[in-house]
Structures are given as C-alpha cells and as structure tokens.
Amino acid sequence: MDILIVDDDRLICQSLQLLLDKEEDIKIVGVVENGSEAISFCEKVQLDVILMDIQMPVLNGIESTKVIKRNWPHIKIMMLTTFKDEMNIRLALKAGAEGYIIKSSKIKDMAKQIRAIGSNARVLTPEVLDKLVLQNKSDGFWALTEREKDVMELVVEGLSNKEISKQLYLSEGTVRNVLSIVLDKLELRDRTQLAIYYWQRQK
C-alpha cells in the first residue's frame, strides 16, 4: 500500500516513516505538513491511504479530508491525532475518514489498522469508541454536551450563527461545527427540524 503522511510535527513524521517502512506491504511515498500540500500531492501521485493529522496550519485535516474524499473517493483516510474529543471524532467521520486512531497507538497495531482500512473496514480505537458510546441511547438528547444544548436553545430562539457566536464567545466556525454535531446526534436535517424536536420535548 502506498501511504502519505500528513502532519506538521516533523519528529512524528520521521518516526512514522522509519517504523512503517519496515512493514513489507506498506510504503511511505510522501510526507507533507498540511492539508493543502496533501491535496496537491493527491493530484500528482497515486495513493492508497493517507495518515492525516487534524490540527495543522494552512488547511486542517478535517477540511482537507472533505476535499480529498470528494475528488479521490478511493483514497482511504486514517485520522492520526492526539485529539480524543467527541467533536473532532464526529467531524472527521462525517468528512469521510474511514479511521480515527490516536498517535500513542503502537506501530504494530497501527500497521494492522492501516491494512484494515485498506480492505474497506472502518477503524476506531477503543478510546475513540468510548467517546461515541452515548449515541447508542434511545434519545440522542442525552448525548448532547452542555455547550451543544446551549447552541441548540439559541438556534431554536431564532438566532443566527453570528449572533450565537457573540453570545457564547465562540467563533462562527465553532458554532457551525457544534450545530452540525447536534443535528447528527439527533438525526435531524436542519434548523427547522431541530426547532420542532425541541418544542415537542417541552410538551
């Protein structure tokens, strides 16, 4: 399998390249430091799997994953990150990533996980699955964090993302992300459905 590593931490890139290259069926064909460079690399080189960090300069891992999956859907993307929070996990999977593993994973386990997504499996490490377990409750409302409930209530009151960002001291991008997660957890399509859902709960 031909692998691209996307991470702005050079030490991590060097370590991954050195250790994964020892695997007979895995070949590191490139290392870049942000999502924009990853997209440019995909335009020139055939890839099987991308190991993608989340927080990077220029273009982060989640946004670049959206672009890559839209243009090269055959490329499998494994998020490789230190972030174990539910928001990043959900946003990455929604962007199209087939896997989400933590950088502290053992190299042997990582190689197995890379092979798994190369075979069209979805890979989530145990600590990632733990973050998503609340989604199995019968009513997704109980899986919402307090911040997500705050955003939901302001949406129901008719506030725009800009107005919500000012009231909660968040960026508009963060408000959009939180709202996206709320809709995903509650399996709703838009703000109108969210309002209907909210008022039905108040009865």
C-alpha positions as CSV (number, residue, x, y, z in Angstrom):
1,M,0.0,0.0,0.0
2,D,1.2,3.5,-0.9
3,I,0.9,5.8,2.1
4,L,1.1,9.6,2.5
5,I,1.8,11.1,6.0
6,V,0.2,14.5,6.6
7,D,1.5,16.1,9.8
8,D,3.2,19.4,10.8
9,D,5.3,17.6,13.5
10,R,8.5,16.6,11.7
11,L,9.6,14.3,14.5
12,I,6.4,12.3,14.4
13,C,6.6,12.1,10.6
14,Q,10.2,10.9,10.7
15,S,9.3,8.3,13.4
16,L,6.3,7.0,11.4
17,Q,8.2,6.8,8.2
18,L,11.1,5.0,9.8
19,L,8.9,2.4,11.6
20,L,6.1,1.9,9.0
21,D,8.6,1.5,6.1
22,K,9.8,-1.7,7.9
23,E,6.4,-3.3,7.1
24,E,6.8,-5.3,3.8
25,D,3.4,-4.3,2.4
26,I,3.5,-0.6,3.4
27,K,5.4,2.0,1.5
28,I,5.6,5.7,2.6
29,V,5.6,7.6,-0.7
30,G,5.4,11.1,0.7
31,V,5.4,13.3,3.8
32,V,3.7,16.8,3.8
33,E,2.9,19.2,6.6
34,N,-0.6,20.5,6.0
35,G,-3.9,19.7,4.2
36,S,-3.2,22.0,1.3
37,E,0.0,20.1,0.5
38,A,-1.8,16.8,0.8
39,I,-4.4,17.9,-1.8
40,S,-1.6,18.9,-4.2
41,F,0.2,15.6,-3.6
42,C,-3.0,13.7,-4.5
43,E,-3.1,15.5,-7.8
44,K,0.3,14.1,-8.8
45,V,0.7,10.7,-7.1
46,Q,-1.5,7.6,-6.8
47,L,-2.3,6.8,-3.2
48,D,-4.0,4.0,-1.2
49,V,-4.1,5.5,2.3
50,I,-3.4,8.9,4.0
51,L,-2.5,9.2,7.6
52,M,-3.9,12.6,8.4
53,D,-3.4,14.8,11.5
54,I,-6.2,17.2,12.5
55,Q,-4.7,20.4,13.7
56,M,-2.3,21.8,11.1
57,P,-1.5,25.2,9.6
58,V,-2.9,26.5,6.2
59,L,-5.6,23.8,6.0
60,N,-6.6,21.4,8.8
61,G,-7.1,17.7,8.5
62,I,-10.9,17.7,8.6
63,E,-11.3,20.3,5.8
64,S,-8.7,18.6,3.6
65,T,-10.4,15.2,4.1
66,K,-13.6,16.7,2.7
67,V,-11.8,17.8,-0.4
68,I,-9.8,14.6,-0.9
69,K,-12.8,12.3,-0.4
70,R,-14.8,14.5,-2.9
71,N,-12.1,14.3,-5.6
72,W,-10.5,10.9,-4.9
73,P,-13.1,8.8,-3.0
74,H,-10.9,5.7,-3.5
75,I,-8.2,7.0,-1.1
76,K,-8.7,5.8,2.4
77,I,-8.1,8.4,5.1
78,M,-7.0,7.5,8.6
79,M,-7.1,10.3,11.1
80,L,-3.9,10.1,13.3
81,T,-4.1,12.6,16.1
82,T,-3.8,13.4,19.7
83,F,-7.4,14.7,19.9
84,K,-9.9,12.3,21.5
85,D,-12.7,14.8,22.0
86,E,-16.1,13.8,20.5
87,M,-16.5,16.9,18.3
88,N,-13.3,16.1,16.3
89,I,-14.2,12.4,16.0
90,R,-17.6,13.1,14.7
91,L,-16.5,15.8,12.3
92,A,-13.7,13.6,10.9
93,L,-16.0,10.7,10.3
94,K,-18.6,13.0,8.8
95,A,-15.9,14.4,6.5
96,G,-15.4,10.9,5.1
97,A,-12.5,9.4,7.1
98,E,-12.5,5.7,7.4
99,G,-10.5,5.5,10.5
100,Y,-9.6,7.5,13.6
101,I,-6.7,6.4,15.8
102,I,-4.5,8.1,18.5
103,K,-0.9,8.9,17.9
104,S,0.1,6.9,21.0
105,S,-1.0,3.7,19.3
106,K,1.7,1.0,18.9
107,I,3.2,0.8,15.5
108,K,2.3,-2.9,15.1
109,D,-1.3,-2.0,15.9
110,M,-1.2,0.9,13.5
111,A,0.1,-1.2,10.7
112,K,-2.8,-3.7,11.2
113,Q,-5.3,-0.8,11.3
114,I,-3.9,0.6,8.0
115,R,-4.3,-2.8,6.4
116,A,-7.8,-2.9,7.7
117,I,-9.0,0.4,6.2
118,G,-7.1,-0.6,3.0
119,S,-9.5,-3.6,3.0
120,N,-12.6,-1.3,3.3
121,A,-13.0,-1.7,7.1
122,R,-13.7,1.2,9.4
123,V,-11.2,1.5,12.2
124,L,-11.9,3.2,15.6
125,T,-9.6,2.6,18.6
126,P,-11.3,1.7,21.9
127,E,-10.8,5.1,23.4
128,V,-12.5,6.7,20.4
129,L,-15.4,4.2,20.6
130,D,-15.8,5.2,24.3
131,K,-16.4,8.8,23.2
132,L,-19.2,7.7,20.9
133,V,-21.0,5.2,23.2
134,L,-23.6,7.7,24.3
135,Q,-25.0,7.7,20.8
136,N,-26.5,4.3,21.5
137,K,-29.0,5.8,23.9
138,S,-32.6,5.8,22.7
139,D,-32.9,9.6,22.7
140,G,-29.8,11.4,21.3
141,F,-30.7,14.4,23.5
142,W,-28.9,12.7,26.4
143,A,-25.7,12.5,24.4
144,L,-25.6,16.3,24.0
145,T,-23.0,18.2,25.9
146,E,-23.9,21.4,27.8
147,R,-22.3,23.5,25.1
148,E,-24.3,21.7,22.4
149,K,-27.5,22.3,24.4
150,D,-26.7,26.0,24.7
151,V,-26.3,26.3,20.9
152,M,-29.5,24.3,20.3
153,E,-31.5,26.6,22.5
154,L,-30.2,29.7,20.8
155,V,-30.9,28.2,17.4
156,V,-34.5,27.5,18.5
157,E,-34.8,31.1,19.6
158,G,-34.0,32.1,16.0
159,L,-30.5,33.5,16.5
160,S,-28.1,33.3,13.5
161,N,-24.7,31.6,13.8
162,K,-23.1,35.1,14.1
163,E,-25.4,36.1,16.9
164,I,-24.8,32.8,18.7
165,S,-21.0,33.2,18.4
166,K,-21.2,36.6,20.0
167,Q,-23.4,35.4,22.9
168,L,-21.4,32.3,23.7
169,Y,-18.0,33.9,22.8
170,L,-17.3,31.3,20.1
171,S,-16.1,31.6,16.6
172,E,-18.8,31.3,13.8
173,G,-16.9,28.2,12.6
174,T,-17.2,26.6,16.0
175,V,-20.9,27.4,16.2
176,R,-21.4,25.7,12.7
177,N,-19.4,22.7,13.9
178,V,-21.4,22.3,17.1
179,L,-24.7,22.7,15.3
180,S,-23.6,20.1,12.8
181,I,-22.9,17.7,15.6
182,V,-26.2,18.4,17.3
183,L,-28.1,17.6,14.1
184,D,-26.0,14.5,13.7
185,K,-26.7,13.2,17.2
186,L,-30.4,13.9,17.0
187,E,-30.6,12.6,13.4
188,L,-32.2,15.8,12.2
189,R,-31.7,17.6,8.8
190,D,-31.9,21.3,9.5
191,R,-32.7,24.1,12.0
192,T,-36.5,23.8,11.3
193,Q,-36.5,20.1,12.3
194,L,-34.4,21.0,15.4
195,A,-36.9,23.6,16.5
196,I,-39.8,21.1,16.1
197,Y,-37.9,18.5,18.0
198,Y,-37.1,20.9,20.8
199,W,-40.6,22.1,21.3
200,Q,-42.0,18.6,21.2
201,R,-39.7,17.8,24.1
202,Q,-41.1,20.7,26.1
203,K,-44.7,19.3,26.0
